[in-house]
Amino acid sequence: MHAHIVWDWNGTLLDDVHVALSSTNAAIAKVGLPPMTLERYRELYRVPVWDFYEELLGRAPTDEEWATIGKEFGRLYRPGVKACELAAGSAHLLTTRRNSGITQSLCSLMPQVELLPMLRARGIEDCFQRVDGRTGSLDVKAGKAEQMARHLSALEDIDPGLVVVIGDAVDDAVAAAHAGARSVLYTGGAHSRSSLEKTGAPVVGSLTEAVALADALVRRP
């Protein structure tokens, strides 16, 4: 028995954490904050992103600060992320499961119009039964929970008991639980192991481990 894996994109299948960090450091410099190391970024980062910047500033950003942060981050991140590589081994994992007839899908907060071309460019679009990126404007004070619930409800002929979400963020575990699914969290993205472990979900250091554990979870009585 195999899990139906719902993959996260940014920070999970796509290795973009260094682009996210450099773009964030450039953005916060515009509002007078010092740069972060990768370790500090992983300790502090969270979704919704509003909460992350509120933590950095020690208060809610002003409208002007928020506009400045968003403009600078987008200026650097949007072109940078398009050049990012897939996480090590992920293409093999995806194609192996597809070729074995095992279902998988993708649910991401990246805009759908940007997500689909990135999947095509990397030759993995046909690995997924369904792909759901964000279709509206980003709600900076909300996470992925409602989108995940819609994603799972739209999956056809999938036993809900076989669904496991694999992601790199605390919010992936929150979204999975909200939608009635299990989750496995991966340490190669935006969050530290310690923050991921606080969710109570299993935490692994590689996507190969994540897939093996996802399958093991659905085999347990």
N, C-alpha and C positions, 0 to 999 in steps of 0.2 A: 504494500500500500504506500502511495506517495502523496505528499502534500500538494495542494494547489497553492503555489507561492504567489503572493501579491508583493511585487518588488517596489521599493522606493527607488527614485532616480538619483537626485543630487546627494552626493556624499555616500551613496551605496553602490549602485551600478556605475555611476559616473564619479570619477576621482577628481572632485573639484574643490576640496577643502582649502587648498593653498590659494586658489584664486579668490575664494570667498574671504579668506583671512586678509589677503593683501587689499582687496576692495573695501573691506570693513575698516581696516587701519587708515586707508586714505580718507574714507568718509568721516571717521571720528576725529581725524586731525583737523578737519574743517570746523569742528565745534570745540576745539581746544583740548582734546583728550590725547594721551600718549598712545603709542602703538602697543598692541598685545602680542605676546608670543603665541605659538600654536597651542601650547598647553593651557594658557590662561583662556584663550578663545574657547577651547573645548570645555573648560570648566564653567564658563559663563553663558555660552550660547544656549538659546532656547527658542521654541516656537510657542506662542506667537512672537514675531520679531519685535513688536512694540515692547514686550516685557524685557527682552534682551537689552534694548537701548535704554530703557528706563533703569535697569540695573547698572549699566555703564555710567550713566549720568548721575545716578543717585536721586533722580526725580523724573517726572514725565518730560519728554522733549517739548520745547515750544513748537508752534507751527512752523516758524522760520527754520529752526534747527532740523525739524523732521524733513522739510523740503530740501534743505542742504544735504542732509545725510542720504536721502533717497536719490537725489540727482548724481552725487559723486559716486555712490555705490554702483548705480546702474551704468554710469559712464564707463566704468572699468570692468564690472562683472559681466555685463551682457556680451561684449566681444570676447572676453577671456574664457568664459565657460564653453563657448563653441569650439574651442581648440583643445579642451580637456580630453584625456584618454579615458577609456573604460577602466574600472578597477581591475587589478590583476586577477586573471583567471575567470572573469565574469562572462566573457563571450563564450568560452568553452562550456561553462556551466549552463548557460542559456540554451546553446545549440544542442548540447547533449540531452537535456530534458525535452526540448522540442522534438528531436529526432527519435526519442523513445516514446513519444505520444503522451508525455506528461504535461498537463496544463499549467500555465502561469500567466499572470497579467501584471500590469503596471499602473500604479496610482501615484501621481506627483502633483505638487503645487506649482511646478513650472507650467507656464502657459502652454496650452495644447498646440497652438500655432508654432511655437518654438520647439516643443518637445518632439513632435513627429518628424520634422526634418533631421533632428539630431539622431534619432533612432535609425532613420533610413541611411544617413551618412556613415553610420557604424555597422550597417548590415545586420541589424538585430530586430527590425520592426516586426518581422514575421514570427518571432519567437513568442509573441504574446497573444493570448486569446482576446484580450481587450486592453486598450490603453486609454487612461483617463488623466489628462492634464487639467490644469485650471482653465475654465472658460470665461470667467468674469474677472472683475478687478480683485486684486489681492486685499483680503480683509486682514490688516496688520494686527488685529486684536483677536484673531481666531486661528485655530490650527486646522488639521486635516480631517477631524473626526466626521463631520457631515459628508465631506466628499468621499471618505472611505465607505461610509454606510451606503451611499448611492452606488459606488463602484461595486460593492459586493451584491447589492440587490439586482444589479444589471447583469451579473455573470449568469450565463445559461448552463444548466445541467451540471452545476458544481455543488457537491455536498458541502454545506456550511461547516460541517465538522472536520473537513479536510483543509480548511483555509488557514494558512500561516502567513503573516506579514513579516517581511524582512526589511529592516530599515536601520538607519544610523542615529535616529533621534528619539528622545523621550516621547515626542509627540507621535511617533509611529506606534509606540506601545499604547498610548492613550487612544489613538484612532482605532487601532485593532480591537481593543477592549470595548470601545463604544459600539463597534459594529458586530461584536460577538465572535471575534476571531482571536486566535493565539498570535504571538509575535516572538521573533528572535531578533536581537539587536546586535549590530556590528560596530566595532570600535574604530573603523577606518575613516569615519566621517567627522561630523561636527561636534560630537559630544565625547566627554571623557568616559572611561569605563565606570568610574565611581558614580557619575550622574546616571548612566544607563542602568546600573545595578539597583539603584533606588526604586526603579519601576517594578521590580520583582520578576521581570521577564528574563529569560536566559540571555546571556551576553557572550559573544564569541569574537575572536580576533581575525577571522577570515571568512570570506563568503563560502568557501568550500565547507567549513565547519557549520555555517549557518544553514546551508542546504541539507546537510546530513542530519542536523538536529531537527530541522523542520519535518523531515520525513519520520524521524524517530518519535516526534511528539504525536503525530496522528496514528502511529501504530500502538501507542499505549492505551490500555483499556480505560 
